[in-house]
Amino acid sequence: MPSRSRSHPGSLVALLAVLACGREPPMSVDPLAVAIDSAMAPYSAAGALSGVVAVSRDREPPVVRAYGRASLEPSTPVRASTRFVIGSVTKSFTAAAVLALRGRGLLELDRPVGDYLQGFPHGHRITVRHLLDHRSGLGNLFFLPNYGELARQHRTAAEVVGLVGSLPLSFEPGTRTAYNNVNYSALAWLIEARSGRPYPEAVTELVLEPLELRQTLVLDSVDQAVPELADGLDPVGMTDLAPARFNDPSIFVGSGAMASTASELIRWIAAIDAGRVASGGDRELLMDFARLRDDFRGRRAISATGWDGVGFGTHVLRLPDDSLTVAVTLNLNISGLATEIAQAVAALALGLEPEVAPIRLGRLPMDSLEALAGLYRFGPDFYVPGGVLRIVARDGGLHDVGRAPEIGLLPLADGEFLYRATWSRVRFHADDRGQGRSLTFAERFEATREGSVPPE
């Protein structure tokens, strides 16, 4: 475990100023490592940091910092070599494999999928490009009423697609974009059919071996032995963690079932940028298909984000004009957190002030918390239309007891909190008496208070 520096997150800037004045920092202290440790300390205190942070400039060894626990029982620390599930970053590998098969003349992007896969649902209307672009209109697994049960069962790529095969199309293929994991499970099925090999073997031969990415692999089954693979963790309450629920990785075949290390993800995203994964027009297609084009503080950026909704989060950020790459791999079921940390570390490496959530741990006055507590209902535009938050005041904090396990709201400022499970900001709006009447979630969704939370 690295030491926790007590310096200000801007300590990198301060140390560089020391060097400019002719003074030397303490021996064996990397100023960027000191700055990263300082910036990460509030996350650790809030139970919001378990994973690896790696940052590298081209042709320089990466600075790698490891925090937290790879497993709770037995208690095992995270190491630089720990592997993490990378979620939707997997899609960039799947897209690269499809383009590699195209380069070998084994498929065409604008051919109907049904020309290659017998029995593919709506196969005469959906093209390979539609799948890559998330424009197929196929049904979404997450909307199935028994998804939780389905996610615990092992399936082939064809069987995963078959779960939505009988559903009508959500829209005419090619007319809209709707991000959907099933599209990339369908591509995994296509890769198997056109390569003549199981998806894990095909991706290894087509993508991983040419780049010598030996720490990256496809997760095929819950029984698969993967050395140094971290256990997924779920946030509980204000700062606690618990083992994440079980999902069979096959439910995310092609879309989210791969594992890697932070250092190897740096090599992967840098290889894409350099045109060593796909060159020329195919490089541009890969950038678009995997949604890698981004912007960071006015700088051109390449980024990929992964969150499996179970126990892992990943963000890889490359700034080509600065020759800088950051990778954050977490074994925490907190969406959005890896992105915030990666952007903070990139800012530090550029000598900029990081933008991090100003978490204030500690008990708050119960009377003010009780005035905000209640049942808040969202409208039809929420992730779950008509969804509710059941907020109670207890032990000097606010808790959503409607989630299993229940989750805390971390205080930021007066009336503003962080919903720990998704790292989303929650701002309460009170009436003239200080009583909560509504809230804004993630700066876009509105929920109205309907009364007190009924006792259990």
Phi and psi in degrees as a GROMACS rama.xvg file:
@    title "Ramachandran Plot"
@    xaxis  label "Phi"
@    yaxis  label "Psi"
@TYPE xy
-72.7012  155.331  PRO-2
-71.4908  151.352  SER-3
-95.2452  108.718  ARG-4
-72.4656  146.06  SER-5
-102.267  14.3402  ARG-6
-78.9624  165.82  SER-7
-70.0111  149.095  HIS-8
-53.7355  -23.4174  PRO-9
-85.5095  15.561  GLY-10
-63.4825  -25.22  SER-11
-60.0497  -44.6841  LEU-12
-61.5453  -42.1539  VAL-13
-63.7352  -41.765  ALA-14
-67.8797  -36.6821  LEU-15
-64.2339  -34.2496  LEU-16
-65.9622  -37.3159  ALA-17
-60.6148  -44.4336  VAL-18
-62.4414  -38.5476  LEU-19
-64.2355  -27.441  ALA-20
-87.6547  3.97349  CYS-21
91.0102  -0.351728  GLY-22
-94.6352  152.628  ARG-23
-104.458  141.828  GLU-24
-73.0195  170.637  PRO-25
-56.3897  148.976  PRO-26
-60.4085  145.221  MET-27
65.3229  18.7927  SER-28
-108.23  116.685  VAL-29
-83.5722  119.436  ASP-30
-60.0339  -34.6611  PRO-31
-69.621  -38.7532  LEU-32
-62.6006  -40.6401  ALA-33
-61.4245  -45.1691  VAL-34
-65.1556  -39.9859  ALA-35
-64.8018  -46.6462  ILE-36
-57.8517  -41.0766  ASP-37
-65.3757  -43.644  SER-38
-68.0876  -28.7107  ALA-39
-83.5653  -16.4173  MET-40
-56.0005  -44.1067  ALA-41
-63.161  -33.8911  PRO-42
-65.365  -43.1777  TYR-43
-60.8036  -43.5501  SER-44
-63.1489  -29.3357  ALA-45
-91.6532  9.73176  ALA-46
64.0543  33.2976  GLY-47
-124.159  33.1776  ALA-48
-151.782  111.84  LEU-49
-151.271  107.949  SER-50
160.324  -159.04  GLY-51
-126.177  136.424  VAL-52
-115.587  123.479  VAL-53
-129.885  138.306  ALA-54
-140.092  139.288  VAL-55
-147.727  141.417  SER-56
-100.357  146.292  ARG-57
-52.1275  138.541  ASP-58
68.1814  11.9747  ARG-59
-120.47  145.64  GLU-60
-61.5045  141.475  PRO-61
-71.6062  150.001  PRO-62
-88.3075  122.544  VAL-63
-124.341  127.092  VAL-64
-124.712  132.286  ARG-65
-115.389  137.83  ALA-66
-136.969  151.429  TYR-67
79.3025  -156.421  GLY-68
-123.05  132.955  ARG-69
-75.1204  -25.6705  ALA-70
-152.095  153.934  SER-71
-90.02  -37.391  LEU-72
-136.678  107.934  GLU-73
-72.9285  156.409  PRO-74
-69.0669  114.722  SER-75
-128.692  125.629  THR-76
-71.8748  149.827  PRO-77
-68.825  139.248  VAL-78
-122.856  166.659  ARG-79
-59.4618  -28.7327  ALA-80
-88.8528  0.227911  SER-81
-65.2541  136.364  THR-82
-91.7346  149.155  ARG-83
-133.541  147.217  PHE-84
-65.4983  132.046  VAL-85
-104.472  5.8041  ILE-86
55.9554  -135.334  GLY-87
-70.6722  -6.10394  SER-88
-60.7616  -23.5842  VAL-89
-53.5825  -34.8107  THR-90
-60.2014  -30.0567  LYS-91
-67.4772  -34.153  SER-92
-71.5406  -40.672  PHE-93
-63.3131  -44.8706  THR-94
-62.332  -39.1264  ALA-95
-63.611  -38.4553  ALA-96
-65.9712  -40.1082  ALA-97
-61.3973  -44.8397  VAL-98
-66.3809  -33.1484  LEU-99
-64.9702  -40.947  ALA-100
-66.0261  -37.4594  LEU-101
-60.9466  -41.744  ARG-102
-62.749  -25.1166  GLY-103
-90.7136  4.26032  ARG-104
76.8786  20.5388  GLY-105
-95.0094  -8.77475  LEU-106
-161.775  162.274  LEU-107
-123.718  140.242  GLU-108
-67.9758  -29.9592  LEU-109
-102.096  15.1197  ASP-110
-86.5004  145.521  ARG-111
-59.9087  140.345  PRO-112
-61.7681  -32.2301  VAL-113
-60.4329  -20.5615  GLY-114
-68.7248  -22.4011  ASP-115
-108.719  -28.1442  TYR-116
-124.508  108.698  LEU-117
-68.6202  131.53  GLN-118
85.2882  7.37162  GLY-119
-69.2249  130.412  PHE-120
-62.5316  130.192  PRO-121
57.0536  31.4901  HIS-122
-64.4042  -21.1721  GLY-123
-81.8144  -12.7133  HIS-124
-107.447  -19.5683  ARG-125
-105.016  128.109  ILE-126
-98.1044  168.598  THR-127
-59.8857  -40.4922  VAL-128
-63.7538  -37.3101  ARG-129
-58.3537  -41.0606  HIS-130
-64.9145  -47.4446  LEU-131
-61.4601  -34.1709  LEU-132
-91.327  0.422188  ASP-133
59.2826  41.9018  HIS-134
-123.368  27.9817  ARG-135
-83.6429  -31.5283  SER-136
83.8551  4.28593  GLY-137
-62.3899  154.72  LEU-138
-65.6011  160.791  GLY-139
-107.329  128.673  ASN-140
-57.7596  -38.0745  LEU-141
-61.4064  -20.6192  PHE-142
-90.6905  -1.99653  PHE-143
-73.5743  134.564  LEU-144
-61.7793  -26.9842  PRO-145
-108.312  29.6817  ASN-146
-56.3305  -43.1111  TYR-147
-56.1801  -41.0924  GLY-148
-71.2447  -41.8063  GLU-149
-61.9156  -34.8942  LEU-150
-69.9172  -12.6485  ALA-151
-95.8211  2.70951  ARG-152
-111.461  140.468  GLN-153
-76.8679  137.413  HIS-154
-145.753  154.522  ARG-155
-77.6505  168.301  THR-156
-59.4272  -41.811  ALA-157
-62.7758  -38.2289  ALA-158
-70.4744  -33.7129  GLU-159
-62.8854  -45.8485  VAL-160
-62.4278  -36.5894  VAL-161
-62.751  -22.134  GLY-162
-62.8649  -26.928  LEU-163
-112.347  4.81972  VAL-164
-61.211  -31.7366  GLY-165
-87.1745  -5.22408  SER-166
-79.2852  147.268  LEU-167
-68.4639  154.435  PRO-168
-63.0453  142.38  LEU-169
-72.5855  -26.5223  SER-170
-162.813  165.563  PHE-171
-65.19  126.642  GLU-172
-51.7202  133.643  PRO-173
91.0501  -9.1307  GLY-174
-93.7757  -19.4393  THR-175
-144.024  167.208  ARG-176
-116.868  128.71  THR-177
-143.269  109.203  ALA-178
-59.3159  127.487  TYR-179
-155.462  120.552  ASN-180
-59.6288  -30.2753  ASN-181
-58.8772  -32.2906  VAL-182
-56.1189  -41.0505  ASN-183
-85.1136  -22.7512  TYR-184
-67.2201  -37.177  SER-185
-63.0682  -38.8272  ALA-186
-66.8786  -34.7846  LEU-187
-62.0695  -42.0185  ALA-188
-60.5809  -44.3261  TRP-189
-62.9857  -41.9299  LEU-190
-60.7974  -41.487  ILE-191
-63.4467  -44.3539  GLU-192
-66.2932  -41.302  ALA-193
-84.1903  -24.473  ARG-194
-91.7748  -21.4106  SER-195
75.1033  18.4703  GLY-196
-136.235  154.893  ARG-197
-57.4876  149.115  PRO-198
-51.3601  -47.0206  TYR-199
-58.8039  -41.2469  PRO-200
-68.2795  -39.2141  GLU-201
-65.2449  -45.7227  ALA-202
-64.3528  -37.7128  VAL-203
-63.0157  -45.7546  THR-204
-72.7942  -38.9343  GLU-205
-80.974  -32.1698  LEU-206
-123.116  -51.695  VAL-207
-73.1531  -46.7901  LEU-208
-64.6048  -41.2698  GLU-209
-59.6514  -28.7304  PRO-210
-99.3865  2.59507  LEU-211
54.9528  44.4609  GLU-212
-90.6264  83.8014  LEU-213
-86.2623  -14.1132  ARG-214
-96.3214  -0.275562  GLN-215
-105.168  134.922  THR-216
-153.807  160.99  LEU-217
-87.0919  135.281  VAL-218
-93.0117  118.694  LEU-219
-107.05  -30.1926  ASP-220
-153.421  152.775  SER-221
-65.0773  -20.848  VAL-222
-87.6366  -2.17754  ASP-223
-68.0186  132.562  GLN-224
-86.1707  115.86  ALA-225
-122.525  109.163  VAL-226
-60.2196  136.815  PRO-227
60.1392  29.0453  GLU-228
-85.1502  124.267  LEU-229
-68.3453  153.515  ALA-230
-85.2106  140.518  ASP-231
-70.4904  143.132  GLY-232
-124.364  145.221  LEU-233
-113.452  132.906  ASP-234
-70.418  140.744  PRO-235
-132.251  131.776  VAL-236
61.9175  -141.335  GLY-237
-83.1032  -44.7613  MET-238
-137.779  -1.78825  THR-239
-82.2833  163.917  ASP-240
-133.159  151.219  LEU-241
-141.884  157.373  ALA-242
-56.4195  138.175  PRO-243
-71.9573  159.95  ALA-244
-69.0231  163.044  ARG-245
-86.3546  131.286  PHE-246
-132.439  141.331  ASN-247
-78.2208  130.772  ASP-248
-61.1184  -19.7077  PRO-249
-63.3858  -20.0719  SER-250
-66.2548  -20.5281  ILE-251
-111.192  23.4719  PHE-252
-56.805  130.028  VAL-253
81.7401  -24.8757  GLY-254
-108.685  -28.0893  SER-255
-159.969  10.0036  GLY-256
-103.225  63.9024  ALA-257
-136.994  158.948  MET-258
-131.747  150.703  ALA-259
-160.17  -179.716  SER-260
-107.337  160.578  THR-261
-61.4169  -42.6713  ALA-262
-64.6557  -37.1271  SER-263
-74.4159  -30.6794  GLU-264
-65.4666  -32.1825  LEU-265
-60.4852  -43.9381  ILE-266
-64.5936  -37.7909  ARG-267
-64.7526  -50.5947  TRP-268
-69.6317  -32.4124  ILE-269
-68.2354  -36.1366  ALA-270
-66.8359  -38.1337  ALA-271
-61.4309  -46.215  ILE-272
-62.1747  -36.4508  ASP-273
-81.3698  -3.28213  ALA-274
79.1163  19.4776  GLY-275
-90.4298  -11.5205  ARG-276
-91.3295  -47.8459  VAL-277
-146.903  137.828  ALA-278
-112.159  163.691  SER-279
58.4272  -132.53  GLY-280
-64.9572  -30.6433  GLY-281
-68.1832  -32.6158  ASP-282
-62.2412  -42.6864  ARG-283
-65.9296  -38.8399  GLU-284
-63.6132  -42.9372  LEU-285
-61.6898  -40.7646  LEU-286
-60.4573  -39.1524  MET-287
-77.498  -45.6131  ASP-288
-60.9471  -43.7008  PHE-289
-86.9875  4.78806  ALA-290
54.304  52.0009  ARG-291
-93.1647  -16.0967  LEU-292
-73.1486  134.411  ARG-293
-153.249  -179.01  ASP-294
-142.119  139.854  ASP-295
-137.167  109.473  PHE-296
49.8264  44.787  ARG-297
82.0664  0.510823  GLY-298
-99.8531  145.273  ARG-299
-64.3148  133.614  ARG-300
-139.759  156.648  ALA-301
-122.985  128.766  ILE-302
-146.679  156.127  SER-303
-142.96  136.804  ALA-304
-123.001  141.016  THR-305
-135.926  135.342  GLY-306
-149.132  122.516  TRP-307
-92.8866  -1.47407  ASP-308
71.2646  7.34346  GLY-309
-121.68  -57.7749  VAL-310
-158.926  10.5758  GLY-311
-141.268  149.792  PHE-312
-143.785  143.158  GLY-313
-141.033  144.455  THR-314
-145.498  131.123  HIS-315
-120.147  128.557  VAL-316
-131.257  123.07  LEU-317
-120.691  133.475  ARG-318
-111.871  94.4876  LEU-319
-58.3457  -39.3917  PRO-320
-71.8977  -16.5411  ASP-321
-106.054  0.505086  ASP-322
52.8455  37.6101  SER-323
-120.277  135.762  LEU-324
-135.781  137.454  THR-325
-126.56  137.213  VAL-326
-130.982  133.47  ALA-327
-125.527  122.14  VAL-328
-120.443  124.29  THR-329
-124.262  142.104  LEU-330
-102.546  55.495  ASN-331
-131.315  135.212  LEU-332
-85.8357  66.2742  ASN-333
-132.5  101.038  ILE-334
-68.1565  144.546  SER-335
86.5852  -18.4046  GLY-336
-70.2364  -43.4417  LEU-337
-60.6468  -36.0969  ALA-338
-65.1969  -46.7445  THR-339
-60.5687  -42.9137  GLU-340
-66.104  -43.8956  ILE-341
-61.2946  -41.193  ALA-342
-68.9565  -35.733  GLN-343
-64.6094  -43.0181  ALA-344
-67.5604  -38.9954  VAL-345
-61.119  -41.4615  ALA-346
-61.1576  -44.4716  ALA-347
-59.0482  -44.0825  LEU-348
-65.228  -25.4594  ALA-349
-91.1885  0.427271  LEU-350
77.7734  21.6014  GLY-351
-103.796  160.998  LEU-352
-75.9934  126.403  GLU-353
-72.1249  147.834  PRO-354
-99.4434  100.244  GLU-355
-124.882  156.12  VAL-356
-68.4144  128.238  ALA-357
-79.818  74.9239  PRO-358
-68.8907  135.062  ILE-359
-121.457  98.4887  ARG-360
-80.6444  153.623  LEU-361
127.506  162.664  GLY-362
-75.6358  143.895  ARG-363
-109.63  159.967  LEU-364
-58.4071  129.963  PRO-365
-65.8012  -32.2054  MET-366
-64.7817  -40.2217  ASP-367
-70.2778  -35.3337  SER-368
-68.5428  -43.067  LEU-369
-62.6607  -29.698  GLU-370
-68.8379  -24.4571  ALA-371
-92.8987  -21.0581  LEU-372
-64.5562  153.736  ALA-373
155.774  179.79  GLY-374
-95.4503  119.002  LEU-375
-113.944  126.779  TYR-376
-111.675  134.013  ARG-377
-88.6998  167.796  PHE-378
-89.8752  -168.755  GLY-379
-71.7329  -12.0592  PRO-380
-88.6291  -1.90629  ASP-381
-73.9845  163.777  PHE-382
-51.0529  -46.7568  TYR-383
-109.714  103.342  VAL-384
-51.6882  129.171  PRO-385
75.0128  11.6907  GLY-386
-62.9767  158.478  GLY-387
-127.905  152.78  VAL-388
-112.01  127.708  LEU-389
-104.7  91.8297  ARG-390
-95.9003  124.679  ILE-391
-122.744  153.768  VAL-392
-99.7069  126.85  ALA-393
-159.71  137.946  ARG-394
55.1215  38.1092  ASP-395
76.1546  19.1254  GLY-396
-152.532  172.947  GLY-397
-103.31  139.93  LEU-398
-134.649  139.795  HIS-399
-91.6762  104.869  ASP-400
-88.3717  -1.05893  VAL-401
-83.6449  -11.2497  GLY-402
-95.1314  145.757  ARG-403
-119.081  113.736  ALA-404
-74.8351  159.04  PRO-405
-64.0164  154.701  GLU-406
-129.472  148.843  ILE-407
-91.7967  159.067  GLY-408
-108.148  113  LEU-409
-79.0919  127.725  LEU-410
-70.8142  137.001  PRO-411
-112.918  -55.1718  LEU-412
-153.305  179.824  ALA-413
-56.3556  118.199  ASP-414
77.2455  3.9842  GLY-415
-125.944  136.779  GLU-416
-139.576  167.6  PHE-417
-109.513  124.56  LEU-418
-77.0585  108.876  TYR-419
-62.2854  -30.0636  ARG-420
-69.8415  -30.6047  ALA-421
-122.429  0.392957  THR-422
55.6582  37.9505  TRP-423
-103.083  143.661  SER-424
-78.1154  138.566  ARG-425
-123.129  119.74  VAL-426
-115.191  120.387  ARG-427
-86.9096  143.704  PHE-428
-117.147  123.009  HIS-429
-109.82  158.871  ALA-430
-85.1168  -172.511  ASP-431
-62.0538  -22.9121  ASP-432
-92.0393  3.29966  ARG-433
84.4606  5.6689  GLY-434
-83.2288  132.183  GLN-435
-62.2907  133.821  GLY-436
-121.597  -23.6763  ARG-437
-162.503  172.308  SER-438
-147.484  158.044  LEU-439
-113.747  127.281  THR-440
-111.072  129.004  PHE-441
57.5119  27.6653  ALA-442
62.8042  18.7365  GLU-443
-147.563  -26.3345  ARG-444
-104.39  134.18  PHE-445
-105.787  137.184  GLU-446
-130.399  140.125  ALA-447
-105.73  138.576  THR-448
-74.0496  128.732  ARG-449
-107.303  -0.388473  GLU-450
137.276  -167.31  GLY-451
-79.097  159.206  SER-452
-78.0247  124.329  VAL-453
-62.1209  142.631  PRO-454
-66.1845  147.982  PRO-455
